[in-house]
């Protein structure tokens, strides 16, 4: 699932291939990815407009032009793909932008859980982004304290709540908590000073490395590199990993390194399937 590092990679693709270029055409192969805008209106609004510097907030990519803007959300399977004029379309290419210089950018998405929105005013942008928390890349220790303060919800649930902190998904949430040695089921408000210190450090470090990679990398030294194994083990202590559901999402953690979870909720040995 695309998370903040992936969308930052898509922002760079849009900047490299689109910034300063005129949109010569908008081809919509599947209107099912358009949210609140028709195909004719989207074409009228964007054709002939010149793309400006793109922005990102959390998992949202904001494509500004010299007129209206459009926003892309990639859901679980979305991507932004540059294409040459002769490249054949992919079955999951939903919208293709033809840019001056015969460049093309394709919004590709298999499951179509999110899509593209048109914003003609600041009010339109605020309607989409106004409910988002601060972008996770901008959060320091003091800001993290404010976000966690008084929250009874489990810390994993808080981290992946986009209205609290924008950009973190399931993989990043688990990776950050594993790095910080924090039990994902702990109430956020109960974390002590040391846990919050480690959480802030892990948030910065994981995001820095993941943004550099353009994804949440499945490295052997990362929890992400082990979570989908049939019998996953912790890359730090070698013990068995456990799985459960928190906030409706599959959660992977090490019961040894991330101590503090109530024993009744532990699944050790062969990991249970979500």
Secondary structure by P-SEA (a helix, b strand, c coil): cccaaaaaaaaaaaaaccccccccccccccccccccccaaaaaaacccccccbbbbcccbbbbbcccbbbbbbbccbbbbbbbcccccccccccbbbbccccbbbbbccccccbbbbbbccaaaaaaaccccccccccccaaaaaaaaccccccaaaaaacccccccccaaaaaaaaaaaccccccccccccaaaaaaaaaaaaaaaaaaaaaccccccccccccccccccccccccccbbbbbbcccbbbbbbcccccccccccccccccccc
